[in-house]
Amino acid sequence: MSSSPPSHPCPSSDFSLDSENNSYDQHSSSSQSQDDTLFLPPPPPQPIHKTTHTTLTHTHITQIIHQKAEQVALILSLSVAQAKQLLPKYKYQAENVIEAVMENEEKIMKEAGITAIQHENQKEYECGICAENATQTILLIQCQHRFCRKCWTHQATMMINDEAHVHIKCMYGQQCKSIIDEDCIRMIVDAKTLARYRHLLDH
């Protein structure tokens, strides 16, 4: 007697449909998420920070240096010309000049070679440069070296016009570091040479 094969329950059609719908929904949701990701709007542009630069003219720079020199001169009781000699050594920082001079004025002034001059009228003085007897001499206060006015005028004029020097040193020799400042220069050179000296000083 033959037996009939065991019957297996068939999956319901509802289960099959639900599975398909669920799979479709997942695929649709995944696609929509990908689409949303792909089509996100770009971020707004970041603002550009512009840097502005100011170009200083030579006239403006000269004015700034003069103002700093006036500040130093006022506080330290120096001439503006002497203050201008000190500023370059301290990178034109007036505060640093003032601080250094207040700590050790004698040392700083000596290192800078700053000295005052004294005009003298004498009956007779033999100049150590030209060996002539002079009645008008100039004495450098710091080093006490004395030469005739004529030699000083010749030396300063030559150094400024021919060699473009602004640091006019004492004529005694290399061992003397004294330097005459603008106030002294103004007393011994003509107007044209003084104008060139000031031009060189500002550059």
N, CA, C and O of each residue as an XYZ file, in Angstrom:
812
protein
N       0.864     -1.171      0.000
C       0.000      0.000      0.000
C       0.890      1.207      0.000
O       1.762      1.330      0.861
N       0.707      2.059     -0.896
C       1.561      3.247     -1.052
C       1.115      4.337     -0.126
O      -0.073      4.576      0.087
N       2.140      5.005      0.430
C       1.825      6.140      1.327
C       2.047      7.434      0.593
O       2.929      7.542     -0.258
N       1.282      8.362      0.912
C       1.406      9.686      0.245
C       2.531     10.487      0.902
O       2.738     10.396      2.112
N       3.236     11.251      0.121
C       4.379     12.032      0.669
C       3.892     13.009      1.705
O       2.772     13.516      1.635
N       4.762     13.267      2.680
C       4.341     14.210      3.747
C       4.101     15.592      3.172
O       4.821     16.094      2.309
N       3.112     16.132      3.673
C       2.759     17.484      3.173
C       3.503     18.534      3.987
O       3.596     18.429      5.210
N       4.026     19.535      3.315
C       4.744     20.651      3.959
C       3.903     21.893      3.836
O       3.419     22.240      2.759
N       3.743     22.530      4.916
C       2.915     23.746      4.816
C       3.611     24.784      3.953
O       4.810     25.021      4.102
N       2.887     25.377      3.084
C       3.436     26.433      2.202
C       3.436     27.757      2.943
O       2.504     28.071      3.683
N       4.446     28.493      2.744
C       4.431     29.813      3.372
C       3.277     30.603      2.861
O       2.905     30.540      1.689
N       2.745     31.321      3.736
C       1.557     32.092      3.353
C       1.950     33.181      2.386
O       3.081     33.669      2.397
N       1.044     33.539      1.585
C       1.283     34.594      0.599
C       1.449     35.927      1.281
O       2.156     36.813      0.802
N       0.751     36.056      2.460
C       0.892     37.333      3.193
C       2.326     37.518      3.665
O       2.865     38.618      3.545
N       2.941     36.512      4.181
C       4.328     36.586      4.676
C       5.277     36.941      3.534
O       6.178     37.765      3.693
N       5.068     36.325      2.416
C       5.930     36.587      1.275
C       5.788     38.025      0.819
O       6.781     38.658      0.462
N       4.603     38.539      0.822
C       4.365     39.914      0.366
C       4.948     40.917      1.347
O       5.544     41.932      0.987
N       4.733     40.560      2.633
C       5.285     41.471      3.641
C       6.802     41.532      3.553
O       7.389     42.607      3.674
N       7.427     40.408      3.349
C       8.887     40.376      3.244
C       9.355     41.214      2.068
O      10.324     41.965      2.181
N       8.676     41.087      0.952
C       9.047     41.858     -0.224
C       8.860     43.340      0.019
O       9.690     44.172     -0.347
N       7.706     43.645      0.670
C       7.446     45.070      0.954
C       8.490     45.636      1.905
O       8.960     46.762      1.744
N       8.847     44.811      2.918
C       9.849     45.259      3.895
C      11.199     45.496      3.217
O      11.883     46.481      3.494
N      11.567     44.580      2.327
C      12.820     44.708      1.596
C      12.789     45.934      0.716
O      13.783     46.652      0.599
N      11.657     46.172      0.104
C      11.514     47.328     -0.790
C      11.592     48.634     -0.001
O      12.194     49.628     -0.408
N      10.923     48.553      1.182
C      10.952     49.766      2.015
C      12.369     50.080      2.473
O      12.773     51.243      2.482
N      13.137     49.041      2.859
C      14.514     49.259      3.291
C      15.350     49.808      2.147
O      16.142     50.732      2.334
N      15.172     49.236      0.962
C      15.925     49.703     -0.200
C      15.558     51.146     -0.544
O      16.411     51.969     -0.878
N      14.280     51.413     -0.453
C      13.816     52.770     -0.767
C      14.350     53.776      0.235
O      14.777     54.876     -0.114
N      14.308     53.350      1.517
C      14.811     54.240      2.564
C      16.304     54.479      2.401
O      16.785     55.600      2.568
N      17.044     53.399      2.068
C      18.482     53.510      1.872
C      18.805     54.418      0.694
O      19.719     55.240      0.755
N      18.032     54.251     -0.388
C      18.268     55.070     -1.574
C      17.972     56.530     -1.287
O      18.686     57.435     -1.718
N      16.861     56.732     -0.522
C      16.494     58.111     -0.201
C      17.561     58.769      0.668
O      17.887     59.944      0.500
N      18.109     57.962      1.625
C      19.164     58.500      2.493
C      20.397     58.859      1.681
O      21.022     59.896      1.903
N      20.746     57.966      0.714
C      21.893     58.248     -0.136
C      21.643     59.482     -0.995
O      22.526     60.315     -1.198
N      20.406     59.572     -1.495
C      20.065     60.735     -2.320
C      20.158     62.010     -1.499
O      20.650     63.036     -1.968
N      19.670     61.924     -0.246
C      19.734     63.105      0.610
C      21.184     63.503      0.877
O      21.513     64.689      0.921
N      22.047     62.501      1.056
C      23.449     62.783      1.315
C      24.132     63.379      0.092
O      24.932     64.307      0.212
N      23.827     62.864     -1.043
C      24.459     63.325     -2.270
C      24.053     64.740     -2.646
O      24.841     65.468     -3.249
N      22.862     65.132     -2.307
C      22.348     66.415     -2.773
C      22.236     67.449     -1.661
O      21.415     68.363     -1.732
N      23.094     67.293     -0.602
C      23.128     68.329      0.434
C      23.708     69.611     -0.147
O      24.654     69.551     -0.932
N      23.173     70.751      0.213
C      23.708     72.014     -0.333
C      25.122     72.252      0.184
O      25.442     71.865      1.308
N      25.967     72.882     -0.619
C      27.351     73.140     -0.189
C      27.390     74.144      0.970
O      26.487     74.971      1.095
N      28.425     74.080      1.819
C      28.522     75.038      2.931
C      28.742     76.449      2.405
O      29.327     76.632      1.338
N      28.280     77.431      3.141
C      28.473     78.819      2.684
C      29.953     79.171      2.648
O      30.722     78.643      3.452
N      30.372     80.044      1.747
C      31.798     80.421      1.664
C      32.243     81.168      2.912
O      31.498     81.964      3.484
N      33.483     80.889      3.320
C      34.045     81.555      4.491
C      34.476     82.976      4.126
O      34.988     83.215      3.032
N      34.269     83.900      5.036
C      34.679     85.286      4.728
C      36.189     85.397      4.587
O      36.932     84.737      5.313
N      36.643     86.220      3.665
C      38.059     86.425      3.416
C      38.522     87.650      4.204
O      38.004     88.755      4.043
N      39.512     87.413      5.059
C      40.044     88.510      5.858
C      41.161     89.199      5.068
O      42.191     88.593      4.773
N      40.947     90.439      4.740
C      41.929     91.193      3.976
C      42.873     91.931      4.914
O      42.445     92.522      5.905
N      44.157     91.891      4.591
C      45.180     92.597      5.374
C      45.567     93.869      4.639
O      45.942     93.838      3.467
N      45.471     94.968      5.335
C      45.822     96.240      4.727
C      47.228     96.651      5.151
O      47.616     96.452      6.302
N      47.988     97.222      4.225
C      49.346     97.675      4.496
C      49.424     99.175      4.215
O      48.852     99.676      3.247
N      50.136     99.865      5.077
C      50.341    101.295      4.897
C      51.793    101.549      4.528
O      52.705    101.140      5.246
N      52.000    102.216      3.422
C      53.351    102.546      2.981
C      53.703    103.938      3.481
O      53.011    104.913      3.187
N      54.794    104.016      4.247
C      55.224    105.297      4.789
C      56.146    105.999      3.799
O      57.055    105.386      3.240
N      55.905    107.271      3.592
C      56.777    108.046      2.726
C      58.026    108.463      3.506
O      58.063    108.384      4.734
N      59.033    108.902      2.779
C      60.270    109.346      3.429
C      59.996    110.527      4.363
O      60.571    110.623      5.447
N      59.112    111.416      3.925
C      58.761    112.577      4.763
C      58.124    112.138      6.067
O      58.417    112.679      7.133
N      57.239    111.138      5.966
C      56.560    110.633      7.166
C      57.554    109.985      8.120
O      57.481    110.195      9.330
N      58.483    109.199      7.582
C      59.498    108.533      8.412
C      60.368    109.577      9.121
O      60.671    109.445     10.307
N      60.762    110.610      8.381
C      61.573    111.680      8.963
C      60.841    112.359     10.111
O      61.436    112.668     11.144
N      59.554    112.586      9.924
C      58.749    113.219     10.974
C      58.676    112.334     12.219
O      58.762    112.827     13.344
N      58.516    111.029     12.011
C      58.439    110.104     13.148
C      59.756    110.101     13.928
O      59.754    110.150     15.158
N      60.877    110.043     13.209
C      62.189    110.058     13.872
C      62.385    111.352     14.649
O      62.887    111.341     15.773
N      61.985    112.466     14.044
C      62.142    113.757     14.716
C      61.292    113.818     15.987
O      61.730    114.342     17.011
N      60.079    113.280     15.911
C      59.202    113.265     17.089
C      59.805    112.419     18.215
O      59.758    112.794     19.386
N      60.373    111.267     17.832
C      61.011    110.408     18.841
C      62.227    111.117     19.451
O      62.462    111.034     20.656
N      62.996    111.815     18.603
C      64.170    112.537     19.094
C      63.757    113.654     20.051
O      64.417    113.881     21.064
N      62.684    114.340     19.736
C      62.185    115.399     20.628
C      61.760    114.823     21.969
O      62.001    115.421     23.018
N      61.117    113.640     21.928
C      60.693    112.982     23.169
C      61.893    112.631     24.038
O      61.895    112.894     25.241
N      62.923    112.028     23.420
C      64.136    111.653     24.149
C      64.840    112.896     24.691
O      65.269    112.923     25.845
N      64.954    113.918     23.852
C      65.654    115.147     24.247
C      64.962    115.825     25.429
O      65.619    116.325     26.342
N      63.647    115.835     25.402
C      62.887    116.495     26.468
C      63.087    115.795     27.806
O      63.302    116.447     28.828
N      63.016    114.482     27.798
C      63.103    113.720     29.051
C      64.533    113.681     29.589
O      64.742    113.736     30.801
N      65.519    113.587     28.692
C      66.912    113.431     29.128
C      67.697    114.749     29.139
O      68.886    114.762     29.455
N      67.034    115.841     28.796
C      67.697    117.157     28.746
C      68.875    117.155     27.777
O      69.951    117.665     28.087
N      68.654    116.574     26.604
C      69.650    116.567     25.545
C      69.177    117.465     24.414
O      68.033    117.919     24.408
N      70.054    117.718     23.464
C      69.618    118.400     22.246
C      68.946    117.364     21.337
O      69.188    116.164     21.470
N      68.117    117.830     20.428
C      67.463    116.925     19.482
C      68.518    116.219     18.635
O      68.370    115.042     18.303
N      69.576    116.935     18.289
C      70.662    116.345     17.487
C      71.332    115.192     18.225
O      71.636    114.162     17.623
N      71.562    115.357     19.515
C      72.171    114.279     20.299
C      71.233    113.080     20.403
O      71.665    111.930     20.329
N      69.955    113.365     20.574
C      68.971    112.274     20.644
C      68.931    111.492     19.334
O      68.770    110.272     19.352
N      69.074    112.168     18.211
C      69.073    111.493     16.905
C      70.293    110.584     16.751
O      70.237    109.580     16.042
N      71.373    110.932     17.405
C      72.561    110.069     17.353
C      72.363    108.798     18.170
O      72.923    107.752     17.841
N      71.577    108.885     19.221
C      71.361    107.724     20.090
C      70.310    106.761     19.534
O      70.418    105.551     19.729
N      69.316    107.279     18.856
C      68.178    106.451     18.425
C      68.562    105.255     17.539
O      68.051    104.162     17.782
N      69.425    105.397     16.534
C      69.732    104.237     15.683
C      70.302    103.052     16.453
O      70.027    101.901     16.112
N      71.089    103.321     17.480
C      71.701    102.238     18.266
C      70.647    101.395     18.961
O      70.863    100.211     19.220
N      69.502    102.005     19.265
C      68.415    101.305     19.969
C      67.215    101.084     19.055
O      66.074    101.012     19.512
N      67.491    100.978     17.753
C      66.478    100.663     16.747
C      65.297    101.627     16.801
O      64.147    101.241     16.590
N      65.604    102.874     17.086
C      64.634    103.972     17.087
C      63.514    103.769     18.103
O      62.407    104.277     17.923
N      63.803    103.031     19.163
C      62.847    102.859     20.258
C      63.182    103.869     21.353
O      64.133    103.683     22.113
N      62.393    104.935     21.424
C      62.672    106.020     22.363
C      62.724    105.521     23.805
O      63.560    105.972     24.588
N      61.840    104.597     24.158
C      61.790    104.085     25.532
C      63.100    103.394     25.907
O      63.575    103.535     27.034
N      63.685    102.647     24.964
C      64.948    101.947     25.241
C      66.108    102.920     25.426
O      66.990    102.698     26.256
N      66.100    104.004     24.641
C      67.144    105.025     24.785
C      67.060    105.669     26.164
O      68.062    105.803     26.866
N      65.861    106.059     26.530
C      65.648    106.734     27.821
C      66.066    105.834     28.974
O      66.733    106.279     29.908
N      65.677    104.576     28.907
C      66.009    103.625     29.971
C      67.524    103.431     30.088
O      68.071    103.423     31.191
N      68.190    103.278     28.952
C      69.645    103.042     28.961
C      70.406    104.248     29.505
O      71.329    104.090     30.304
N      70.029    105.436     29.080
C      70.733    106.642     29.532
C      70.490    106.888     31.014
O      71.397    107.318     31.727
N      69.289    106.623     31.477
C      68.986    106.817     32.892
C      69.774    105.849     33.777
O      70.134    106.180     34.907
N      70.037    104.654     33.249
C      70.792    103.674     34.026
C      72.278    104.043     34.119
O      72.891    103.904     35.178
N      72.852    104.513     33.008
C      74.284    104.853     33.014
C      74.541    105.891     31.918
O      74.978    105.560     30.816
N      74.261    107.139     32.247
C      74.371    108.206     31.240
C      75.798    108.369     30.731
O      76.016    108.482     29.525
N      76.754    108.381     31.626
C      78.143    108.622     31.225
C      78.626    107.550     30.248
O      79.270    107.859     29.246
N      78.314    106.303     30.546
C      78.754    105.203     29.686
C      78.100    105.275     28.311
O      78.777    105.136     27.293
N      76.778    105.493     28.278
C      76.045    105.516     27.010
C      76.515    106.676     26.130
O      76.725    106.503     24.929
N      76.675    107.836     26.721
C      77.092    109.005     25.950
C      78.509    108.831     25.417
O      78.823    109.256     24.305
N      79.356    108.203     26.220
C      80.741    107.976     25.787
C      80.794    106.968     24.648
O      81.532    107.154     23.681
N      80.003    105.892     24.766
C      79.974    104.874     23.712
C      79.450    105.452     22.403
O      79.904    105.075     21.323
N      78.492    106.368     22.508
C      77.924    106.988     21.307
C      78.830    108.078     20.752
O      78.631    108.552     19.633
N      79.842    108.476     21.550
C      80.777    109.502     21.101
C      80.192    110.899     21.103
O      80.725    111.800     20.456
N      79.096    111.084     21.828
C      78.430    112.381     21.846
C      79.203    113.354     22.721
O      79.518    113.063     23.875
N      79.499    114.505     22.153
C      80.237    115.513     22.905
C      79.756    116.897     22.512
O      79.204    117.096     21.429
N      79.968    117.826     23.385
C      79.673    119.227     23.081
C      80.958    119.907     22.641
O      82.055    119.402     22.881
N      80.813    121.063     21.990
C      81.992    121.805     21.573
C      81.982    123.179     22.228
O      80.943    123.697     22.637
N      83.130    123.723     22.305
C      83.276    125.060     22.888
C      84.127    125.909     21.955
O      85.275    125.576     21.658
N      83.541    127.016     21.498
C      84.289    127.938     20.646
C      85.177    128.803     21.528
O      84.756    129.302     22.572
N      86.393    128.961     21.087
C      87.337    129.749     21.881
C      88.026    130.786     20.999
O      88.374    130.517     19.849
N      88.208    131.934     21.545
C      89.005    132.977     20.891
C      90.297    133.137     21.678
O      90.290    133.514     22.850
N      91.384    132.847     21.020
C      92.680    132.895     21.713
C      93.627    133.844     20.969
O      93.480    134.111     19.777
N      94.579    134.323     21.718
C      95.570    135.199     21.094
C      96.416    134.405     20.116
O      96.712    134.867     19.013
N      96.793    133.236     20.521
C      97.630    132.420     19.651
C      97.555    130.964     20.081
O      97.750    130.625     21.249
N      97.263    130.104     19.091
C      97.228    128.665     19.384
C      97.701    127.925     18.138
O      97.197    128.159     17.039
N      98.658    127.043     18.312
C      99.160    126.285     17.174
C      98.303    125.035     16.980
O      98.280    124.143     17.828
N      97.604    124.989     15.855
C      96.706    123.860     15.556
C      97.523    122.604     15.296
O      98.540    122.642     14.602
N      97.069    121.493     15.858
C      97.762    120.226     15.693
C      97.583    119.611     14.322
O      98.249    118.626     14.003
N      96.692    120.169     13.492
C      96.457    119.637     12.144
C      97.249    120.435     11.107
O      98.052    119.874     10.362
N      97.017    121.732     11.070
C      97.652    122.558     10.034
C      98.954    123.214     10.509
O      99.711    123.773      9.716
N      99.192    123.130     11.818
C     100.414    123.698     12.420
C     100.489    125.214     12.266
O     101.563    125.806     12.368
N      99.345    125.830     12.023
C      99.312    127.292     11.924
C      98.829    127.873     13.244
O      98.137    127.215     14.021
N      99.204    129.098     13.471
C      98.717    129.786     14.651
C      97.298    130.279     14.396
O      97.047    131.019     13.445
N      96.379    129.861     15.254
C      94.975    130.197     15.055
C      94.457    131.001     16.237
O      94.902    130.839     17.373
N      93.501    131.873     15.933
C      92.857    132.638     17.004
C      91.464    132.096     17.316
O      90.919    132.358     18.388
N      90.888    131.337     16.374
C      89.567    130.732     16.592
C      89.730    129.213     16.634
O      90.101    128.589     15.640
N      89.456    128.648     17.764
C      89.595    127.198     17.932
C      88.296    126.593     18.427
O      87.414    127.287     18.933
N      88.199    125.270     18.268
C      87.040    124.518     18.753
C      87.551    123.411     19.667
O      88.398    122.606     19.280
N      87.026    123.388     20.871
C      87.410    122.383     21.863
C      86.278    121.378     22.028
O      85.135    121.759     22.282
N      86.596    120.094     21.884
C      85.609    119.040     22.153
C      85.625    118.762     23.657
O      86.646    118.376     24.224
N      84.472    118.968     24.282
C      84.406    118.895     25.741
C      84.748    117.504     26.266
O      85.452    117.378     27.268
N      84.261    116.471     25.605
C      84.428    115.107     26.130
C      85.879    114.660     26.124
O      86.356    114.101     27.111
N      86.581    114.895     25.039
C      87.949    114.397     24.919
C      89.003    115.476     25.158
O      90.189    115.177     25.294
N      88.557    116.743     25.206
C      89.456    117.878     25.455
C      90.479    118.089     24.333
O      91.563    118.624     24.561
N      90.118    117.661     23.122
C      90.995    117.904     21.980
C      90.589    119.215     21.306
O      89.406    119.496     21.119
N      91.588    120.001     20.951
C      91.352    121.348     20.405
C      92.030    121.485     19.047
O      93.202    121.146     18.884
N      91.266    121.992     18.072
C      91.809    122.272     16.743
C      91.226    123.587     16.242
O      90.235    124.077     16.784
N      91.825    124.148     15.229
C      91.340    125.438     14.743
C      90.022    125.272     13.981
O      89.737    124.211     13.427
N      89.252    126.313     13.967
C      87.939    126.286     13.306
C      88.085    125.996     11.807
O      87.262    125.292     11.221
N      89.131    126.542     11.200
C      89.347    126.345      9.766
C      89.515    124.854      9.437
O      88.942    124.365      8.463
N      90.293    124.141     10.241
C      90.500    122.701      9.998
C      89.218    121.910     10.227
O      88.915    120.974      9.488
N      88.476    122.291     11.249
C      87.219    121.598     11.521
C      86.236    121.790     10.367
O      85.557    120.847      9.962
N      86.162    122.997      9.848
C      85.266    123.265      8.714
C      85.675    122.446      7.502
O      84.825    121.868      6.825
N      86.968    122.392      7.227
C      87.466    121.623      6.085
C      87.176    120.134      6.272
O      86.717    119.470      5.342
N      87.439    119.612      7.457
C      87.222    118.183      7.736
C      85.755    117.810      7.602
O      85.431    116.830      6.931
N      84.867    118.566      8.221
C      83.441    118.249      8.187
C      82.886    118.366      6.775
O      82.106    117.516      6.347
N      83.278    119.408      6.047
C      82.797    119.613      4.675
C      83.222    118.466      3.770
O      82.423    117.973      2.974
N      84.486    118.037      3.890
C      84.992    116.940      3.071
C      84.270    115.627      3.412
O      83.862    114.894      2.511
N      84.114    115.335      4.690
C      83.475    114.078      5.106
C      82.021    114.006      4.644
O      81.543    112.940      4.257
N      81.327    115.125      4.685
C      79.906    115.136      4.315
C      79.727    115.111      2.800
O      78.951    114.307      2.284
N      80.431    115.978      2.086
C      80.215    116.111      0.642
C      80.920    115.041     -0.175
O      80.364    114.556     -1.161
N      82.118    114.668      0.207
C      82.912    113.733     -0.603
C      82.731    112.272     -0.184
O      82.748    111.376     -1.028
N      82.561    112.034      1.110
C      82.512    110.655      1.598
C      81.162    110.262      2.182
O      80.984    109.131      2.634
N      80.212    111.191      2.173
C      78.833    110.924      2.631
C      78.788    110.371      4.052
O      78.032    109.444      4.340
N      79.594    110.942      4.930
C      79.607    110.528      6.334
C      78.745    111.479      7.167
O      78.703    112.682      6.909
N      78.066    110.928      8.159
C      77.321    111.770      9.094
C      77.924    111.716     10.488
O      77.617    112.554     11.335
N      78.785    110.727     10.729
C      79.455    110.628     12.019
C      80.846    111.257     11.879
O      81.817    110.590     11.521
N      80.911    112.537     12.164
C      82.156    113.280     12.018
C      82.946    113.146     13.317
O      82.591    113.743     14.333
N      84.010    112.364     13.275
C      84.772    112.056     14.484
C      85.847    113.108     14.749
O      86.202    113.911     13.886
N      86.338    113.065     15.960
C      87.430    113.946     16.372
C      88.637    113.704     15.475
O      88.923    112.570     15.090
N      89.334    114.777     15.150
C      90.479    114.681     14.235
C      91.755    114.225     14.930
O      92.805    114.132     14.295
N      91.678    113.943     16.205
C      92.887    113.568     16.946
C      93.464    112.247     16.448
O      94.684    112.085     16.398
N      92.598    111.298     16.078
C      93.096    110.001     15.606
C      92.073    108.914     15.868
O      91.025    109.160     16.466
N      92.386    107.710     15.415
C      91.461    106.590     15.529
C      91.130    106.239     16.974
O      90.050    105.718     17.254
N      92.049    106.518     17.892
C      91.817    106.135     19.281
C      90.753    106.994     19.963
O      90.210    106.604     20.996
N      90.453    108.161     19.389
C      89.424    109.037     19.969
C      88.090    108.758     19.293
O      87.996    108.767     18.065
N      87.071    108.514     20.084
C      85.758    108.135     19.563
C      84.738    109.271     19.594
O      83.572    109.059     19.263
N      85.159    110.459     19.983
C      84.226    111.582     20.072
C      83.658    111.929     18.694
O      84.366    111.901     17.688
N      82.367    112.256     18.674
C      81.668    112.607     17.433
C      80.941    113.931     17.656
O      80.325    114.138     18.701
N      81.014    114.816     16.680
C      80.278    116.075     16.810
C      78.887    115.894     16.217
O      78.717    115.202     15.213
N      77.895    116.519     16.843
C      76.511    116.320     16.425
C      76.050    117.423     15.476
O      76.834    118.268     15.045
N      74.764    117.390     15.166
C      74.205    118.330     14.194
C      74.343    119.777     14.648
O      74.597    120.663     13.833
N      74.177    120.016     15.935
C      74.320    121.381     16.443
C      75.733    121.913     16.176
O      75.908    123.077     15.816
N      76.724    121.059     16.355
C      78.104    121.457     16.099
C      78.346    121.657     14.599
O      78.997    122.615     14.184
N      77.808    120.732     13.797
C      77.970    120.822     12.345
C      77.408    122.148     11.827
O      78.006    122.797     10.968
N      76.260    122.532     12.358
C      75.598    123.761     11.900
C      76.481    124.997     12.116
O      76.355    125.984     11.392
N      77.353    124.942     13.088
C      78.202    126.096     13.416
C      79.442    126.209     12.538
O      80.063    127.269     12.474
N      79.804    125.122     11.861
C      81.105    125.144     11.169
C      81.025    124.924      9.660
O      82.039    125.065      8.977
N      79.850    124.582      9.116
C      79.752    124.365      7.666
C      78.764    125.350      7.052
O      77.995    126.003      7.756
N      78.803    125.443      5.721
C      77.878    126.352      5.037
C      76.508    125.710      4.883
O      76.324    124.535      5.202
N      75.555    126.480      4.397
C      74.155    126.028      4.314
C      73.988    124.829      3.382
O      73.195    123.934      3.671
N      74.722    124.798      2.271
C      74.610    123.689      1.319
C      75.106    122.386      1.934
O      74.476    121.338      1.791
N      76.234    122.465      2.615
C      76.779    121.266      3.268
C      75.875    120.798      4.400
O      75.692    119.598      4.601
N      75.317    121.739      5.130
C      74.400    121.381      6.214
C      73.158    120.677      5.673
O      72.667    119.728      6.284
N      72.650    121.136      4.534
C      71.472    120.504      3.917
C      71.797    119.069      3.501
O      70.979    118.166      3.679
N      72.990    118.863      2.949
C      73.386    117.490      2.560
C      73.551    116.624      3.794
O      73.153    115.459      3.793
N      74.130    117.177      4.842
C      74.301    116.436      6.095
C      72.953    115.959      6.633
O      72.816    114.808      7.045
N      71.979    116.832      6.628
C      70.646    116.464      7.128
C      69.985    115.439      6.229
O      69.268    114.558      6.704
N      70.225    115.552      4.926
C      69.685    114.558      3.990
C      70.280    113.187      4.271
O      69.551    112.196      4.311
N      71.589    113.115      4.466
C      72.258    111.849      4.779
C      71.794    111.298      6.126
O      71.642    110.088      6.297
N      71.576    112.188      7.060
C      71.165    111.772      8.404
C      69.793    111.117      8.381
O      69.531    110.206      9.166
N      68.919    111.567      7.495
C      67.548    111.056      7.439
C      67.429    109.793      6.609
O      66.361    109.180      6.585
N      68.483    109.386      5.933
C      68.417    108.176      5.101
C      69.144    107.042      5.810
O      69.211    105.930      5.287
